[in-house]
């Protein structure tokens, strides 16, 4: 990026979210004009009601778990993080994660799998603006717990493993036998659009419970979130040995760092914050991003090995960092259980007692700002994946205990309901994931992570509201 464009970007982002922290502190959502109340809408694929949307919006579901890809292989479940790229004739190319855990065997062609015993990975689909699948196939297999990731400027997706399972580590919460695995897990993987994925992990970017990845085009840094469910989490950046746009790919052999608050070692940012909170930050190096374990430690010990190094050097403490997105010089990232727990709300299990925070890290200034903190679950309940519209309004996917929503968070600090997931009988854990706008902003693609997961295309009068 040249100096003039860099300065104009800085000026453009000086104002957004100025009132957001205040809005959260006042204990409720501001009234938002635009899209209006939600009502049940039938799926154009089969006529079932899956979503509640504002007037004028339509949707179609596609690529359901158990269906066939167009190459003949079976679509796995646990649809999660996703990104949309421009495709031919105005269509979208979607790269989608599958957050499958355990030594259950790879989907697709096992000869191409990173670990033939692991069931996670990604699929790549070409779809129309109305959710009609033109082409689909596995694009990365043999990985595990592929939760989210992020789109890269050189037309690639970085997929993140949210685990440290492997034959060198004892089993995790799922009870699977890690001795059946053939490779170590807990890495990030590049999935390019124009060529086959190498299935080679970027080990210098760390072995920990990765969640999301956000690319800063001005520096080439990859910002990474950690969702360490039962323990403190960190905000990281990976500095590749060469700018990925120049290299045409993401190279291993770089440096991993963890964010710290300047002058305040191990600052606990998982607790409730004052409105308008902002911090100057520094970065501390992780000396051993891919630790070698001896004696087959417990999963709880192994999953903290990288983050513990950073905290010993003063890195900040967060609660369950999940979605992240880069937009005009700022990385917005979500702390799912950060903040306060209002009277009447139950305290969620895991590390962190709140109902969610949204943080904004300015890559050009190094300032970390609180963008929003949920005042109670009825306003925002355990946000997870996040994306940004062309106008800079954030789309937050909820992972709450009750009804799950797609919520919007505008630059003016207004949070609003855009879409509610119709409850699925016998599947209370169903949730939204992987929201991403397609080319030109015509369609919002999103996943339903459920026992029978699927992807959905939503379109309608976006101009009527903040998106």
Secondary structure as the mmCIF struct_conf table of DSSP 4:
data_model
#
loop_
_struct_conf.conf_type_id
_struct_conf.id
_struct_conf.beg_label_comp_id
_struct_conf.beg_label_asym_id
_struct_conf.beg_label_seq_id
_struct_conf.end_label_comp_id
_struct_conf.end_label_asym_id
_struct_conf.end_label_seq_id
HELX_RH_AL_P HELX_RH_AL_P1 UNK A 3 UNK A 12
TURN_TY1_P TURN_TY1_P1 UNK A 13 UNK A 13
BEND BEND1 UNK A 14 UNK A 15
TURN_TY1_P TURN_TY1_P2 UNK A 16 UNK A 19
HELX_RH_AL_P HELX_RH_AL_P2 UNK A 20 UNK A 25
TURN_TY1_P TURN_TY1_P3 UNK A 26 UNK A 27
BEND BEND2 UNK A 28 UNK A 28
HELX_LH_PP_P HELX_LH_PP_P1 UNK A 29 UNK A 31
BEND BEND3 UNK A 34 UNK A 35
STRN STRN1 UNK A 39 UNK A 42
TURN_TY1_P TURN_TY1_P4 UNK A 44 UNK A 46
BEND BEND4 UNK A 47 UNK A 47
STRN STRN2 UNK A 49 UNK A 53
TURN_TY1_P TURN_TY1_P5 UNK A 55 UNK A 56
STRN STRN3 UNK A 58 UNK A 62
TURN_TY1_P TURN_TY1_P6 UNK A 65 UNK A 66
BEND BEND5 UNK A 67 UNK A 67
STRN STRN4 UNK A 68 UNK A 68
TURN_TY1_P TURN_TY1_P7 UNK A 70 UNK A 71
BEND BEND6 UNK A 72 UNK A 72
HELX_LH_PP_P HELX_LH_PP_P2 UNK A 73 UNK A 73
STRN STRN5 UNK A 74 UNK A 74
HELX_LH_PP_P HELX_LH_PP_P3 UNK A 75 UNK A 75
BEND BEND7 UNK A 77 UNK A 77
STRN STRN6 UNK A 79 UNK A 86
HELX_RH_3T_P HELX_RH_3T_P1 UNK A 88 UNK A 90
STRN STRN7 UNK A 92 UNK A 98
BEND BEND8 UNK A 102 UNK A 103
BEND BEND9 UNK A 107 UNK A 108
HELX_RH_3T_P HELX_RH_3T_P2 UNK A 110 UNK A 112
BEND BEND10 UNK A 114 UNK A 115
TURN_TY1_P TURN_TY1_P8 UNK A 116 UNK A 117
STRN STRN8 UNK A 120 UNK A 127
TURN_TY1_P TURN_TY1_P9 UNK A 129 UNK A 130
BEND BEND11 UNK A 131 UNK A 131
STRN STRN9 UNK A 133 UNK A 143
STRN STRN10 UNK A 146 UNK A 152
TURN_TY1_P TURN_TY1_P10 UNK A 153 UNK A 155
STRN STRN11 UNK A 156 UNK A 161
STRN STRN12 UNK A 162 UNK A 162
BEND BEND12 UNK A 166 UNK A 166
TURN_TY1_P TURN_TY1_P11 UNK A 167 UNK A 168
BEND BEND13 UNK A 169 UNK A 169
TURN_TY1_P TURN_TY1_P12 UNK A 173 UNK A 174
HELX_RH_3T_P HELX_RH_3T_P3 UNK A 178 UNK A 180
BEND BEND14 UNK A 182 UNK A 183
STRN STRN13 UNK A 188 UNK A 192
BEND BEND15 UNK A 193 UNK A 195
HELX_RH_3T_P HELX_RH_3T_P4 UNK A 203 UNK A 205
BEND BEND16 UNK A 207 UNK A 208
STRN STRN14 UNK A 209 UNK A 209
STRN STRN15 UNK A 210 UNK A 215
TURN_TY1_P TURN_TY1_P13 UNK A 217 UNK A 219
STRN STRN16 UNK A 222 UNK A 226
TURN_TY1_P TURN_TY1_P14 UNK A 229 UNK A 230
BEND BEND17 UNK A 231 UNK A 231
STRN STRN17 UNK A 233 UNK A 233
STRN STRN18 UNK A 235 UNK A 239
BEND BEND18 UNK A 241 UNK A 242
HELX_RH_AL_P HELX_RH_AL_P3 UNK A 244 UNK A 247
TURN_TY1_P TURN_TY1_P15 UNK A 248 UNK A 248
BEND BEND19 UNK A 249 UNK A 249
HELX_LH_PP_P HELX_LH_PP_P4 UNK A 250 UNK A 251
BEND BEND20 UNK A 252 UNK A 253
STRN STRN19 UNK A 255 UNK A 261
TURN_TY1_P TURN_TY1_P16 UNK A 262 UNK A 263
STRN STRN20 UNK A 264 UNK A 264
TURN_TY1_P TURN_TY1_P17 UNK A 265 UNK A 266
STRN STRN21 UNK A 268 UNK A 268
BEND BEND21 UNK A 270 UNK A 271
TURN_TY1_P TURN_TY1_P18 UNK A 275 UNK A 276
STRN STRN22 UNK A 278 UNK A 285
BEND BEND22 UNK A 287 UNK A 287
BEND BEND23 UNK A 289 UNK A 290
HELX_LH_PP_P HELX_LH_PP_P5 UNK A 291 UNK A 293
BEND BEND24 UNK A 294 UNK A 295
HELX_RH_AL_P HELX_RH_AL_P4 UNK A 299 UNK A 302
TURN_TY1_P TURN_TY1_P19 UNK A 303 UNK A 304
HELX_RH_AL_P HELX_RH_AL_P5 UNK A 305 UNK A 312
TURN_TY1_P TURN_TY1_P20 UNK A 313 UNK A 314
STRN STRN23 UNK A 317 UNK A 318
BEND BEND25 UNK A 319 UNK A 319
STRN STRN24 UNK A 321 UNK A 327
TURN_TY1_P TURN_TY1_P21 UNK A 328 UNK A 329
STRN STRN25 UNK A 330 UNK A 335
TURN_TY1_P TURN_TY1_P22 UNK A 336 UNK A 337
BEND BEND26 UNK A 339 UNK A 339
TURN_TY1_P TURN_TY1_P23 UNK A 343 UNK A 344
BEND BEND27 UNK A 345 UNK A 345
HELX_LH_PP_P HELX_LH_PP_P6 UNK A 346 UNK A 348
BEND BEND28 UNK A 349 UNK A 351
BEND BEND29 UNK A 354 UNK A 355
STRN STRN26 UNK A 357 UNK A 362
TURN_TY1_P TURN_TY1_P24 UNK A 363 UNK A 365
STRN STRN27 UNK A 367 UNK A 373
BEND BEND30 UNK A 375 UNK A 376
TURN_TY1_P TURN_TY1_P25 UNK A 377 UNK A 379
BEND BEND31 UNK A 382 UNK A 382
STRN STRN28 UNK A 383 UNK A 388
TURN_TY1_P TURN_TY1_P26 UNK A 390 UNK A 391
BEND BEND32 UNK A 392 UNK A 392
STRN STRN29 UNK A 394 UNK A 398
BEND BEND33 UNK A 401 UNK A 402
STRN STRN30 UNK A 405 UNK A 409
TURN_TY1_P TURN_TY1_P27 UNK A 411 UNK A 412
BEND BEND34 UNK A 413 UNK A 413
STRN STRN31 UNK A 415 UNK A 421
HELX_LH_PP_P HELX_LH_PP_P7 UNK A 422 UNK A 424
TURN_TY1_P TURN_TY1_P28 UNK A 425 UNK A 426
TURN_TY1_P TURN_TY1_P29 UNK A 428 UNK A 429
STRN STRN32 UNK A 431 UNK A 437
HELX_RH_3T_P HELX_RH_3T_P5 UNK A 439 UNK A 441
STRN STRN33 UNK A 443 UNK A 449
BEND BEND35 UNK A 450 UNK A 450
TURN_TY1_P TURN_TY1_P30 UNK A 451 UNK A 452
STRN STRN34 UNK A 454 UNK A 459
BEND BEND36 UNK A 460 UNK A 460
HELX_RH_3T_P HELX_RH_3T_P6 UNK A 462 UNK A 464
BEND BEND37 UNK A 465 UNK A 465
#
